[in-house]
Structures are given as structure tokens and as C-alpha cells.
């Protein structure tokens, strides 16, 4: 497991193909997504609520739940679009395993928690989190390419379709959270969906 995580963080060739073919990795991929989403949500929510307490925990948990739902929907749409538009030989579980491993880049969003300890450091964690998000997006494209076995233009198109659907769902979730006074959690969920 650690080898797979290190391999994904270092963009090791073949790591996504390995997890695509390992049916026992499906549960692990979901755990990676859930833990990464919670860590990211804790960091994002810390920046928006500015104190440790019930509101921070509720915002973090709510944001993580929406992020996991968004991930599942995105994986479904990517597998469906790949099969429907490009005749990819892929299953939902294969997409979950590959992009689930790539999702671990989102855990770096936990660095946002430094805003609670030292608000001045928030400006340093922001660029790191942004770069990790870009690396995570690249990892998603690589992971999806392995799962879909398509050429790059088709893979990119398929991932963008999944991303748009996920953003729409998280935008609706953000509106709901905003009505509940948890707008920071909702906005965080929207930007960490991928």
C-alpha cells in the first residue's frame, strides 16, 4: 500500500495500471478518497472558520462528505462517458481504483490548518495547496488514461466531462451549505473535487 502511495506521489510509471488490475484495491481507493477528502476539508474549513470548534468540525465533515459524493459521481461519469462516447473497455471500479489513488494529492490541503495556528502562514500554504491541486489534476489524467486505455484527446475529454458534472453537483451542494451557514465548507468541496 505504501509503495502504491509513494508511486503515485512520484508519478511512477505503471502504478495506475497496477491498481486498475487489482480488484482488491477498490476498498482501499475509497478509503484513500475519504481520508484525503477529510484532511483537505479540515484544512480548507480551518481557513474559513478561524477557530477550532463545533462549526469547524461540522464544516469539515460536511465538506468531506460532499467531496466523496462528488468523487463517486465523477468516477461514474468518467466510466460512463468513456464507454458511451469512446467505446472504452472500463468498469466503474477500475476508474475508482485509479483515480482514487490519484485523489490522495488532495490530502495536502490539510496544510490550510496552519491558518488556525498562525494566520500569517496561510499565505505560504496557499501556493503549496494550489500546486498540489495541479499535480492532482495531472495525476487524474494519467490515472484515467490507464483505466480507459484511450488516446490523450479522448482521455482529456472524458475527464473534463466528469469534472464539469462534479463541479455542477458541488456548486449545488455549496449553495445548500451556504444556506446552512457553512459556505466555506461548500466552496472548499467545490475546489477539491479533483
N, C-alpha and C positions, 0 to 999 in steps of 0.2 A: 504494500500500500504506500509506504513512504517513498519507494522507488518511483511509483507512478506519479505521485505529487511532485517530487523533485524533477522528474522527467518533463512534466507539464510546465512547471515554472521555468525550466531551461529550454523549452521547445525541442526536446529530444525527439528525433525522427522516429516514427513508428509507435510512439506511446499511445496515440489515439486509436490507431489500428488495433493495438493490443487490447485496449479496453472495449472496443467495438465488438470484438470476437469473444470476450469474456462475459458470459451471461450472469455469472455470479457477482459481477461488479455493479449491477443495476441498483441494488440497495445502497451500496457504498456511494454511488454517484448521487443519489437522493440525499444521503447524509451530508455529503460534501456541500451540496446546494443549500441545505437547511442551515448548516453551521456557518457557511460563508455569508449567507443572507443575514443571519442574526448578527454576526460580527460586524458586517457592513452597516447594518441598521443601528446597532449600538453606537458606532462612530458617527453616522450621519445624524442620528437623533440627538446625540450629545451636543453637536454644534447648534442645533435649533432650540433646545430647551434650556441650555446653560446651567443645569444643575442635576445632580443625581437624585432620583426620587421616583415616585409612582408614575408621574407623567412621562419621564424618560423611558421607563421600562415598558409602559403601555405603548408608547410611540414606537419603540424598537421592536417589540413583539408584533405589533400590527404591521409595521413596515416589512418585517421579515416574512410574515405570512403572505402578504401581497406579492412579495418578490418571488417566493416559492411558487405561488399560483401562476404568476407571470412567466416564470421559467417553464413550468409544465405546459402552459399554453403555447409558449414559443417553440418548445420541442415538438409538440403535436403539429403545429402549423408547418414547421420546417420539414418534418417527415411527410406530412400530407402534401405540401407543395412540391417537394422533391419527387414523390411518386406520381402526383397528378400531372404536373407540367413537364417533367423531365424523365419520367419512367425510371426513376432511381429504385434500385432494389435495396430498400431500407425499412427497418421497423422503428416504431416509436422508442422502444427500449434501446436500440442501438444509438439513436440520437441522444437519448437521455444519458447514456454512459459516456459518450464522447464529449458532448458539450457540458455535461455535469462536471467532468474533470476540469474542463476549461473554466468553469464558473468559479473555481477557487480563487482566481485573481481578485474577485470581489471582496474577499476577506481582508484585503489590505485597507479597505475603507474603515476598518476599526481604528486606524490612526487618527480619525476625527475625534476620538475620545480625548486627545490631548487638549482639545478646546476647553474641556472641563477643568483640567489641572492648570493649564497656562494658556489663556486665550491668545496671547501673542504668538504661540507656536502654531496656531490654527493656519496661519498663512504659509507655514512650512509644510504642513501635512496636506494641504490642498493640492499643490502641484504633484506630490507623490501619488496621491489618490487618483488624480487625473491621468497620470502616466500609467498607473496600474490598470485603470479602466481601458485605456487604449491597448495595452498589452493583452487584456482580457478579451477585447473585441477581436484582435488578431488571432488569439487562441481559439475563439469561437469559429472563425472562418476556417482555420486549419482543422479543427475537430469536425466541423460539419462536412468539410471536403472528404475526410476519411470515412465518415459514416455514409455519405451519399454516393461516393465514388463517381462524382461528376467533374466536369471541367470547371475551371475557376469562374468563368462568367455565370454559369448555371448555379454554382455553389453560392456565389455572392448574391445573385438574385433571390435564391431561395432563403438565405439568411435574412436578407433585407425584408422580404415578405413577413417572415416570422417576427422580426424586430418591430415592424410597423404595427402588427396586430397586438404584440405585447405592450407597446407604448400606448395604444388606444385603451387597452384594459387598465393599465396602471394610471392613465390620466383620469379615467372614471373613478378608480379607487382613490386617487388623490383628491378628487372633488368630494367624495364621500368623507374621507378623513378630514378634509378642510372644514366640512360642516360640523364634524365632531370636535373640532379644535386641535386636530393632530395633523395640520397641514405639512409640517416638517417631515413627518414620517412618510406621508404620501408622496411628497416631492422626492424624498430620498429613494423610495421604492421605484419611482419612475426612472430615475437616472442610473439605478444599479441593476435594472432588469437584465442587462447584458454585460 
